[in-house]
Amino acid sequence: MAERLAPRPAATVLTLRDAPNGYEILMLRRNARSEFMGGVFVFPGGAVDDEDAGAPVYGLSDQVASQRLGLESGGLAFYVASLRELFEEAGLLIVCDDEGREIRFTTPEELARLASYRRALNAGETPFTQVLARERLCLDMRGMAYLAHWITPAGMPRRYDTRFFVVLAPHGQPATHDANETVADRWMRPRDALSAQRGGEFDMVPPTIRNLEAIAHFSTAHEVLDFARALGPVTAIEPRLLERDGAVVIVIPGDEGFDTAPV
């Protein structure tokens, strides 16, 4: 029997902004050549790095973060990872100074400096903590909320234990895909993204679809944040693999066949 692969800790962030016809969410399309979820539309996110635990933050302690995530310790690293990935994959940096004053990068010079940092970070030349230290910045956790918890099914070639967060996009900063891991970026209303998926225009995986469905009925970004903040303990969703009509499909609690699918 093959060794059971342990899921790697990961974090994903649903980035929101208000718009005239309802709030929008940032979607990124993964490179079709990627070994993992190639061509799929996703939210910014990725694995938690060891360095994430040491990043400077404002507005949240590891104790409180861990309590929210149902962990004994180490919860803050998930929050940090989600904002680091947001910067790496979409170029958005949510920060403040060490006294909690919001820092915005909006001028051409400031945006060029951020782009330079991002290139160095993605090339592995400059650690994220060093970027923050050079600019004397803290990651601003005050506007984040914890939304969902998904664990990749056993039997997959890669497994992740992923926490999903929501956050407002920083005002004045444009989002841009990294042209490497991600090849397109789109701001869309959740219901439009779901419609595109149903129509075959978008390829999305179940966690993305289900999280969009959970928030699509809200009218504003702040309503989504309030919803996430009001959630009680978040239960992990652990999909299973099921063979059906000669193909392997992913089923989640409530789907036909879930209770009889191998664990």
PAZAPA-4460 file (N, C-alpha, C; in steps of 0.05 Angstrom, whole numbers, plus 32768, in hexadecimal, padded with zeros to 4 digits):
% residues 263
    n_x    n_y    n_z   ca_x   ca_y   ca_z    c_x    c_y    c_z   seq   type   mol
   8011   7FE8   8000   8000   8000   8000   8012   8019   8000     1      M     A
   800B   802C   7FEF   801B   8045   7FEE   8018   8055   8008     2      A     A
   802E   8063   800E   802E   8072   8027   801A   8089   8025     3      E     A
   800B   808D   803A   7FF7   80A3   803B   8005   80BE   803D     4      R     A
   8000   80CF   802A   800E   80E9   8029   8001   80FC   803C     5      L     A
   8011   8108   804E   8007   811C   8061   8002   8136   8053     6      A     A
   7FEC   8144   8059   7FE7   815E   804C   7FF9   8173   8056     7      P     A
   8002   8185   8044   8014   819B   804C   8003   81B3   8054     8      R     A
   800A   81C1   8069   7FFB   81D9   8071   7FFC   81EE   805B     9      P     A
   7FE5   81FB   8055   7FE3   820E   8040   7FCE   8223   8047    10      A     A
   7FCE   8239   8039   7FBB   824F   803E   7FB3   825C   8024    11      A     A
   7F9A   8264   8023   7F8F   8271   800B   7F7F   8289   8014    12      T     A
   7F7E   829E   8003   7F70   82B6   800B   7F5D   82BF   7FF5    13      V     A
   7F44   82C4   7FFD   7F30   82CF   7FEB   7F31   82ED   7FEE    14      L     A
   7F3B   82FB   7FD9   7F40   8317   7FDA   7F28   8326   7FCD    15      T     A
   7F1C   8339   7FDC   7F03   8345   7FD4   7F06   8363   7FCF    16      L     A
   7EF5   836D   7FBE   7EF3   838A   7FBB   7ED6   8391   7FB3    17      R     A
   7ECC   83A8   7FBC   7EB2   83B0   7FB4   7EB2   83BC   7F98    18      D     A
   7E9C   83B8   7F8A   7E99   83C2   7F6F   7E7C   83CB   7F6B    19      A     A
   7E76   83DB   7F56   7E5B   83E6   7F53   7E45   83D2   7F51    20      P     A
   7E4A   83BB   7F46   7E35   83A6   7F42   7E38   838F   7F56    21      N     A
   7E45   8394   7F6C   7E49   837F   7F80   7E67   8379   7F83    22      G     A
   7E6E   836F   7F9A   7E8B   836B   7F9F   7E97   8357   7F8C    23      Y     A
   7EB1   8359   7F89   7EC0   8347   7F77   7ED6   8338   7F87    24      E     A
   7EDE   8322   7F7C   7EF2   8311   7F88   7F09   830C   7F74    25      I     A
   7F21   830B   7F7D   7F38   8308   7F6B   7F3C   82EA   7F65    26      L     A
   7F3C   82E4   7F4B   7F41   82C9   7F42   7F5A   82C8   7F31    27      M     A
   7F6A   82B4   7F35   7F83   82B0   7F26   7F81   8295   7F17    28      L     A
   7F8C   8295   7EFE   7F8D   827C   7EEF   7FA9   8271   7EF0    29      R     A
   7FAB   8258   7EF9   7FC5   824B   7EFB   7FCF   8244   7EE0    30      R     A
   7FE9   8244   7EDE   7FF7   823D   7EC4   7FEE   8221   7EBC    31      N     A
   7FE6   821D   7EA3   7FDD   8203   7E99   7FF3   81EE   7E9A    32      A     A
   800C   81F7   7E9B   8023   81E4   7E9D   8029   81DC   7EB9    33      R     A
   801B   81E7   7ECC   8020   81E0   7EE8   8019   81C3   7EED    34      S     A
   8029   81B5   7EFE   8023   8199   7F05   800B   8197   7F17    35      E     A
   8005   81AD   7F25   7FEF   81AC   7F38   7FDA   81C0   7F30    36      F     A
   7FC2   81B6   7F2A   7FAB   81C7   7F22   7FB1   81D9   7F0B    37      M     A
   7FBE   81CF   7EF7   7FC4   81DF   7EDF   7FAC   81EA   7ED1    38      G     A
   7FAB   8204   7ECB   7F95   8210   7EBD   7F7D   8217   7ECD    39      G     A
   7F7D   8210   7EE7   7F66   8214   7EF8   7F66   8231   7F03    40      V     A
   7F4E   823C   7F06   7F4B   8256   7F13   7F49   8252   7F32    41      F     A
   7F59   8261   7F40   7F5C   825E   7F5D   7F5D   8279   7F6B    42      V     A
   7F5D   8278   7F86   7F64   8290   7F96   7F82   828F   7F9B    43      F     A
   7F8F   82A6   7FA0   7FAB   82A5   7FA7   7FB0   8294   7FC0    44      P     A
   7FC5   8284   7FBF   7FCB   8273   7FD6   7FE1   8260   7FD1    45      G     A
   7FEA   8252   7FE6   7FFF   823E   7FE3   8007   8233   7FFE    46      G     A
   801D   8225   7FFF   8026   8217   8017   8031   822B   802B    47      A     A
   802E   8224   8044   803A   8234   805A   8058   822E   805B    48      V     A
   8068   8243   805C   8085   8240   805E   808E   8243   807B    49      D     A
   80A6   8237   8081   80B1   823A   809C   80B5   8257   80A4    50      D     A
   80BC   8267   8090   80C2   8284   8095   80A9   8293   809D    51      E     A
   8092   8289   8096   8079   8299   809B   8074   829E   80B8    52      D     A
   807D   828C   80C9   8079   828F   80E6   8088   82A7   80F1    53      A     A
   809C   82B1   80E3   80AC   82C7   80EE   80A7   82E2   80E2    54      G     A
   8092   82E4   80D1   808C   82FD   80C4   8080   8311   80D8    55      A     A
   8087   832B   80D5   807A   833F   80E7   805D   8343   80E0    56      P     A
   804C   8343   80F5   802F   8347   80F0   8024   835B   8103    57      V     A
   800D   8365   80FD   7FFF   8378   810E   7FE2   836F   8111    58      Y     A
   7FD8   836F   8129   7FBC   836B   812E   7FB4   834E   8133    59      G     A
   7FC7   833C   8136   7FBF   8320   813B   7FD7   8311   8147    60      L     A
   7FD2   8302   815C   7FE7   82F2   8169   7FE5   82D5   8160    61      S     A
   7FFA   82C6   8164   7FF9   82AA   815D   7FE5   829B   816E    62      D     A
   7FE2   82A3   8187   7FCF   8296   8199   7FB2   8299   818F    63      Q     A
   7FAB   82B2   8187   7F90   82B6   817D   7F8C   82A9   8162    64      V     A
   7FA0   82AB   8151   7F9E   829F   8136   7F9A   8281   8139    65      A     A
   7FAA   8275   814B   7FA8   8258   814F   7F8D   824F   815A    66      S     A
   7F82   825F   816C   7F68   8259   8177   7F53   8259   8161    67      Q     A
   7F55   826D   8150   7F41   826F   813A   7F43   8257   8127    68      R     A
   7F5B   824D   8123   7F5F   8237   8110   7F5D   821C   811E    69      L     A
   7F59   821C   8138   7F57   8202   8147   7F71   81F4   814A    70      G     A
   7F87   8204   814C   7FA1   81F8   8150   7FAD   81FF   816B    71      L     A
   7FC0   81EF   8174   7FCD   81F6   818D   7FE0   820D   818A    72      E     A
   7FED   820F   8173   7FFF   8225   816D   8005   8225   814F    73      S     A
   8012   823A   8145   801A   823B   8129   8005   8246   8116    74      G     A
   7FEE   824F   8121   7FD9   8259   8110   7FDF   8272   8100    75      G     A
   7FEF   8283   810D   7FF6   829D   8100   8004   8299   80E5    76      L     A
   8013   8284   80E3   8022   827E   80CA   800F   827B   80B2    77      A     A
   7FF7   8270   80B7   7FE4   826C   80A1   7FDA   8288   8097    78      F     A
   7FD5   829A   80A9   7FCD   82B5   80A2   7FE3   82C2   8091    79      Y     A
   7FFC   82C0   809B   8013   82CC   808D   8016   82C0   8072    80      V     A
   8014   82A6   8070   8017   8299   8056   8003   82A2   8041    81      A     A
   7FEB   82A7   804A   7FD6   82B0   8037   7FDD   82CB   802C    82      S     A
   7FE7   82DD   803D   7FED   82F8   8033   8007   82F8   8023    83      L     A
   801A   82E7   802A   8033   82E4   801A   802C   82DA   7FFE    84      R     A
   801B   82C6   7FFD   8013   82BB   7FE3   8004   82D0   7FD3    85      E     A
   7FF4   82E0   7FE0   7FE5   82F5   7FD2   7FF9   8309   7FC5    86      L     A
   800E   830F   7FD3   8023   8321   7FC7   8032   8313   7FB1    87      F     A
   803A   82FA   7FB5   804A   82EB   7FA1   803A   82E7   7F87    88      E     A
   8021   82DF   7F8A   8011   82D7   7F73   8001   82EE   7F66    89      E     A
   7FF9   8302   7F76   7FE8   8317   7F6C   7FF4   8333   7F70    90      A     A
   800A   8336   7F7E   8016   8350   7F81   8009   8362   7F95    91      G     A
   7FF7   8358   7FA6   7FE9   8368   7FB9   7FF5   8364   7FD5    92      L     A
   7FFC   837B   7FE2   8009   837A   7FFC   7FF8   8389   8011    93      L     A
   7FEF   837A   8025   7FDE   8386   803A   7FEE   838A   8053    94      I     A
   7FF6   83A3   8058   8009   83A9   806D   8002   83C3   807C    95      V     A
   8010   83C7   8092   800E   83DF   80A2   8029   83E3   80AF    96      C     A
   802D   83FA   80BD   8046   83FD   80CC   8042   83F0   80E8    97      D     A
   8057   83F2   80F8   8056   83E4   8112   8043   83F1   8126    98      D     A
   8037   8408   811F   8023   8414   8130   8007   8411   8124    99      E     A
   8004   8401   810F   7FEA   83FB   8104   7FE0   840E   80EF   100      G     A
   7FF1   8421   80E6   7FE9   8433   80D0   7FEB   8425   80B6   101      R     A
   7FD5   8425   80A7   7FD4   8418   808D   7FE8   8424   807A   102      E     A
   7FF7   8413   806C   800A   841C   8057   7FFF   8414   803C   103      I     A
   7FFD   8427   802B   7FF3   8422   8010   8009   8428   7FFB   104      R     A
   800B   8417   7FE8   801E   841A   7FD2   800D   8421   7FB9   105      F     A
   800D   843A   7FB1   7FFB   8443   7F9C   8009   8453   7F86   106      T     A
   801F   8460   7F8C   802D   8471   7F78   803D   845F   7F65   107      T     A
   8043   8468   7F4D   8053   8458   7F3B   806D   844F   7F47   108      P     A
   807A   8460   7F56   8094   8459   7F63   8090   8443   7F77   109      E     A
   807B   8446   7F88   8076   8431   7F9C   806F   8417   7F90   110      E     A
   805F   8417   7F7B   8056   83FF   7F6E   806E   83F1   7F60   111      L     A
   8080   8401   7F55   8098   83F6   7F48   80AA   83E9   7F5D   112      A     A
   80AB   83F4   7F75   80BC   83E9   7F8A   80AF   83CE   7F93   113      R     A
   8095   83CD   7F96   8088   83B4   7F9D   808C   839F   7F88   114      L     A
   808B   83A7   7F6E   808F   8393   7F59   80AB   8388   7F59   115      A     A
   80BE   8399   7F60   80DA   8390   7F62   80DD   837C   7F79   116      S     A
   80D1   8382   7F90   80D2   836F   7FA6   80C4   8354   7F9F   117      Y     A
   80AE   8356   7F91   809F   833E   7F8A   80B0   832D   7F77   118      R     A
   80BD   8339   7F64   80CE   8329   7F51   80E4   831B   7F61   119      R     A
   80F1   8329   7F73   8107   831E   7F83   80FC   8307   7F95   120      A     A
   80E5   830B   7FA0   80D9   82F7   7FB1   80D2   82DE   7FA1   121      L     A
   80C5   82E1   7F8A   80BE   82CA   7F7A   80D6   82BC   7F6E   122      N     A
   80EC   82CA   7F6B   8105   82BE   7F60   8115   82B0   7F76   123      A     A
   810C   82B3   7F8F   811A   82A6   7FA5   8132   82B6   7FAE   124      G     A
   8134   82D0   7FA6   814B   82E0   7FAD   8147   82EF   7FC7   125      E     A
   812F   82F5   7FCE   8129   8305   7FE7   8112   82F9   7FF6   126      T     A
   8117   82F1   800F   8101   82E6   801F   80EB   82FB   8025   127      P     A
   80D3   82F2   8029   80BD   8304   802E   80C1   8314   8047   128      F     A
   80CC   8307   805C   80D1   8316   8075   80E5   832D   8070   129      T     A
   80F8   8329   805D   810B   833E   8057   80FE   8355   8049   130      Q     A
   80EB   834F   8037   80DC   8364   802A   80CE   8376   803E   131      V     A
   80C0   8369   8051   80B2   8378   8066   80C5   8388   8077   132      L     A
   80DC   837C   807E   80F0   838A   808F   80FB   83A3   8081   133      A     A
   8101   83A1   8067   810C   83B7   8058   80F9   83CF   8058   134      R     A
   80E0   83C9   8056   80CC   83DE   8055   80C0   83E6   8070   135      E     A
   80CA   83D7   8085   80C0   83DB   80A0   80A2   83D8   80A2   136      R     A
   8098   83C1   8098   807C   83BB   8096   8074   83A4   80A7   137      L     A
   805B   83A3   80AF   804E   838C   80BB   8037   8383   80AA   138      C     A
   8032   836A   80A8   801A   8360   809B   8002   8367   80AD   139      L     A
   7FEE   8374   80A0   7FD7   837D   80AF   7FC2   8368   80B0   140      D     A
   7FBE   835C   80C7   7FAB   8346   80CA   7F8F   834F   80D3   141      M     A
   7F8B   8368   80D7   7F72   8372   80E3   7F5A   836E   80D0   142      R     A
   7F5F   836D   80B6   7F49   836B   80A4   7F45   834F   8099   143      G     A
   7F52   833B   80A5   7F50   831F   809C   7F3B   8310   80AC   144      M     A
   7F2F   82FC   809F   7F1C   82EA   80AD   7F1F   82CE   80A2   145      A     A
   7F1B   82BB   80B4   7F1F   829F   80AD   7F04   8294   80A3   146      Y     A
   7F05   8286   808C   7EEC   827E   807E   7EE8   8260   807D   147      L     A
   7EFD   8250   8076   7EF8   8234   8071   7F12   8224   8074   148      A     A
   7F0F   820A   8075   7F25   81F7   8079   7F20   81DE   8068   149      H     A
   7F32   81DA   8054   7F30   81C3   8043   7F49   81B2   8043   150      W     A
   7F46   8198   8042   7F5D   8186   8041   7F5B   8174   8028   151      I     A
   7F70   8174   8018   7F71   8165   7FFF   7F6C   8147   8005   152      T     A
   7F5D   813A   7FF4   7F57   811E   7FF9   7F70   810C   7FFA   153      P     A
   7F6F   80F7   800A   7F84   80E3   800A   7F85   80D6   7FEE   154      A     A
   7F9D   80D0   7FE4   7F9F   80C3   7FCA   7FA7   80D6   7FB5   155      G     A
   7FA7   80F0   7FBA   7FAF   8104   7FA6   7FCE   8106   7FA7   156      M     A
   7FDA   810E   7F90   7FF8   810F   7F8F   8003   8126   7FA0   157      P     A
   7FF3   813A   7FA5   7FFA   8150   7FB7   7FE2   8154   7FCA   158      R     A
   7FE9   8159   7FE4   7FD3   815D   7FF7   7FD9   8176   8007   159      R     A
   7FC4   8186   800C   7FC7   819F   801B   7FB1   81A1   8031   160      Y     A
   7FB9   81AB   8047   7FA7   81B1   805D   7FA4   81CF   805D   161      D     A
   7F8F   81D9   804F   7F8D   81F5   8047   7F78   8204   8057   162      T     A
   7F81   821B   8062   7F6F   822E   806F   7F68   8245   805B   163      R     A
   7F4F   824C   805A   7F45   8261   8048   7F3E   827A   8058   164      F     A
   7F48   8291   804F   7F43   82AA   805C   7F36   82BD   8048   165      F     A
   7F2A   82D3   8053   7F20   82E8   8042   7F2D   8302   804C   166      V     A
   7F31   8315   8038   7F3D   832E   803F   7F35   8343   8029   167      V     A
   7F35   835C   8031   7F30   8371   801D   7F49   8378   800E   168      L     A
   7F47   837C   7FF4   7F5E   8384   7FE4   7F68   839F   7FED   169      A     A
   7F83   83A4   7FEE   7F8D   83BE   7FF5   7F86   83D3   7FE0   170      P     A
   7F7C   83E9   7FE9   7F73   83FE   7FD7   7F8A   840A   7FC7   171      H     A
   7F85   840C   7FAC   7F99   8419   7F9B   7FAF   8407   7F90   172      G     A
   7FB0   83EF   7F99   7FC5   83DC   7F8E   7FB8   83CB   7F79   173      Q     A
   7FC3   83CA   7F61   7FB8   83B8   7F4C   7FC2   839B   7F51   174      P     A
   7FB0   8388   7F4B   7FB7   836C   7F4C   7FC1   8363   7F31   175      A     A
   7FD6   8354   7F31   7FE1   834A   7F18   7FEC   832D   7F1C   176      T     A
   7FE6   831B   7F0A   7FF0   8300   7F0D   800E   8300   7F09   177      H     A
   801B   82EA   7F12   8039   82EA   7F12   8045   82E1   7EF7   178      D     A
   8034   82D9   7EE4   803D   82D0   7EC9   8050   82B8   7ECB   179      A     A
   804D   82A9   7EE1   805D   8290   7EE4   804A   827A   7EEF   180      N     A
   8045   827B   7F09   8031   8268   7F14   8015   826F   7F0B   181      E     A
   8010   8289   7F08   7FF5   8292   7EFF   7FF8   82A2   7EE6   182      T     A
   7FE5   829E   7ED4   7FE7   82AA   7EB9   7FD0   82BD   7EB2   183      V     A
   7FBD   82C1   7EC5   7FA7   82D3   7EC1   7F9C   82DB   7EDC   184      A     A
   7F91   82F4   7EDD   7F84   82FD   7EF5   7F6A   830B   7EED   185      D     A
   7F55   8306   7EFD   7F3B   8311   7EF7   7F2D   8318   7F11   186      R     A
   7F21   8330   7F12   7F0F   8337   7F27   7EF3   8330   7F1E   187      W     A
   7EE5   8320   7F2D   7ECA   8317   7F24   7EB7   8315   7F3C   188      M     A
   7E9E   831A   7F37   7E8A   8314   7F4B   7E89   82F6   7F4F   189      R     A
   7E87   82EC   7F67   7E86   82CF   7F6C   7E71   82C1   7F5B   190      P     A
   7E5A   82CC   7F58   7E45   82BF   7F49   7E4C   82BD   7F2B   191      R     A
   7E5C   82D1   7F21   7E65   82CF   7F05   7E7A   82BA   7F01   192      D     A
   7E8C   82B7   7F15   7EA0   82A2   7F14   7E93   8286   7F14   193      A     A
   7E7E   8283   7F25   7E70   826A   7F26   7E61   8264   7F0C   194      L     A
   7E56   8279   7F01   7E48   8275   7EE7   7E5C   826D   7ED1   195      S     A
   7E73   8279   7ED1   7E88   8272   7EBE   7E91   8255   7EC1   196      A     A
   7E92   824C   7EDA   7E9A   8231   7EDF   7E84   821D   7ED5   197      Q     A
   7E6C   8224   7EDB   7E56   8212   7ED2   7E54   8211   7EB4   198      R     A
   7E5B   8228   7EA7   7E5A   8229   7E8A   7E73   821E   7E7C   199      G     A
   7E86   8214   7E8C   7E9E   8208   7E80   7EB3   821C   7E78   200      G     A
   7EB0   8235   7E7F   7EC4   824A   7E79   7EDB   8249   7E8D   201      E     A
   7ED5   8243   7EA6   7EE9   8242   7EBB   7EEB   8225   7EC5   202      F     A
   7F04   821D   7ECB   7F08   8204   7ED8   7F10   820A   7EF5   203      D     A
   7F00   8200   7F08   7F05   8205   7F25   7F02   81EB   7F34   204      M     A
   7F10   81E9   7F4A   7F0F   81D1   7F5B   7EFA   81D5   7F71   205      V     A
   7EF0   81BF   7F7D   7EDA   81C1   7F90   7EDE   81D6   7FA7   206      P     A
   7EF6   81D8   7FB4   7EF8   81EC   7FC9   7EF2   8208   7FBF   207      P     A
   7EFC   820F   7FA7   7EF7   822A   7F9C   7EDA   822E   7F97   208      T     A
   7ECD   821A   7F8B   7EB1   821C   7F84   7EA0   821F   7F9E   209      I     A
   7EA5   820E   7FB2   7E95   820F   7FCA   7E99   8228   7FDA   210      R     A
   7EB1   8233   7FDA   7EB5   824C   7FE9   7EA7   8263   7FDA   211      N     A
   7EA7   8263   7FC0   7E99   8277   7FB1   7E7B   8275   7FB6   212      L     A
   7E71   825D   7FB6   7E54   8259   7FBC   7E4C   8263   7FD7   213      E     A
   7E5F   8260   7FEA   7E58   8268   8006   7E55   8286   8009   214      A     A
   7E61   8296   7FF7   7E61   82B3   7FFB   7E54   82C2   7FE4   215      I     A
   7E4B   82B4   7FCF   7E41   82C1   7FB7   7E28   82D2   7FBB   216      A     A
   7E19   82CC   7FD1   7E00   82DA   7FD5   7E03   82F5   7FE3   217      H     A
   7E1B   82FB   7FEC   7E20   8315   7FFA   7E22   832B   7FE6   218      F     A
   7E1C   8344   7FEF   7E1C   835B   7FDD   7E36   836B   7FDE   219      S     A
   7E44   836B   7FF5   7E5C   837B   7FF8   7E73   836A   8004   220      T     A
   7E8B   8374   8001   7EA2   8366   800C   7EA1   8365   802A   221      A     A
   7E98   837B   8036   7E97   837B   8054   7E82   8367   805E   222      H     A
   7E6D   8361   8050   7E5A   834D   8058   7E68   8332   8059   223      E     A
   7E79   832C   8046   7E88   8313   8046   7E9A   8311   805E   224      V     A
   7EA9   8327   8064   7EBA   8327   807B   7EAA   8323   8095   225      L     A
   7E93   8330   8097   7E83   832D   80AF   7E79   8310   80B2   226      D     A
   7E72   8304   809B   7E69   82E8   809C   7E7F   82D6   80A6   227      F     A
   7E98   82DA   809B   7EAE   82C9   80A3   7EB5   82CD   80C1   228      A     A
   7EB4   82E6   80CA   7EBB   82EC   80E6   7EA6   82E0   80F9   229      R     A
   7E8E   82DD   80F0   7E79   82D3   8101   7E78   82B5   8102   230      A     A
   7E87   82A7   80F2   7E87   828A   80F1   7E91   827F   810C   231      L     A
   7E85   826A   8115   7E90   825C   812C   7EA7   824B   8124   232      G     A
   7EAD   8235   8133   7EC3   8223   812B   7EBF   8219   810E   233      P     A
   7ED5   821B   80FF   7ED4   8212   80E3   7EDB   81F5   80E1   234      V     A
   7ECA   81E5   80D6   7ECF   81C8   80D3   7EDE   81C2   80B9   235      T     A
   7EF2   81B2   80BB   7F02   81AA   80A4   7EF0   8199   8091   236      A     A
   7EF2   81A0   8077   7EE4   8190   8063   7EF9   817E   8056   237      I     A
   7EF5   8164   8057   7F08   8150   804D   7EFB   8140   8037   238      E     A
   7EFE   8149   801E   7EF3   813A   8007   7EFF   811E   8005   239      P     A
   7EF2   810D   7FF6   7EFC   80F2   7FF1   7EFC   80EC   7FD3   240      R     A
   7F0B   80D9   7FCB   7F0C   80D0   7FAF   7EFA   80B8   7FAB   241      L     A
   7EEA   80B9   7F96   7ED7   80A3   7F90   7ED9   809C   7F73   242      L     A
   7ED9   8082   7F6D   7ED9   8079   7F51   7EBC   8077   7F48   243      E     A
   7EB6   8085   7F32   7E9A   8085   7F28   7E9B   8084   7F0A   244      R     A
   7E8F   806F   7EFE   7E8D   806C   7EE1   7EA9   806C   7ED5   245      D     A
   7EBC   805F   7EE2   7ED7   805C   7ED8   7EE9   8074   7EDC   246      G     A
   7EDF   8089   7EE9   7EEF   80A1   7EEE   7EF0   80A7   7F0C   247      A     A
   7F05   80B3   7F15   7F08   80BB   7F31   7EFD   80D7   7F35   248      V     A
   7EEA   80DA   7F47   7EDE   80F4   7F4C   7EE2   80FC   7F6A   249      V     A
   7EE1   8116   7F70   7EE4   811F   7F8B   7EC8   8125   7F96   250      I     A
   7EC2   8119   7FAE   7EA9   811E   7FBA   7EAD   812A   7FD6   251      V     A
   7E9B   813B   7FDE   7E9D   8147   7FF8   7E84   8140   8009   252      I     A
   7E84   8145   8023   7E6D   813F   8033   7E53   8149   8027   253      P     A
   7E3F   8138   8025   7E26   813F   8019   7E23   8135   7FFC   254      G     A
   7E3A   812F   7FEF   7E39   8124   7FD4   7E31   8107   7FD4   255      D     A
   7E25   80FE   7FBF   7E1E   80E1   7FBC   7E38   80D1   7FBC   256      E     A
   7E39   80BC   7FCC   7E50   80AB   7FCD   7E65   80B2   7FE1   257      G     A
   7E62   80CA   7FEE   7E78   80D2   8001   7E7B   80BF   8018   258      F     A
   7E65   80B6   8023   7E66   80A5   803B   7E72   808A   8036   259      D     A
   7E71   8081   801D   7E7C   8067   8016   7E97   8068   8009   260      T     A
   7EA1   8081   8003   7EBB   8084   7FF7   7ED1   807D   800A   261      A     A
   7EE7   8071   8001   7EFD   806A   8013   7F09   8082   8020   262      P     A
   7F11   8080   8039   7F1D   8096   8048   7F3B   8096   8043   263      V     A
***
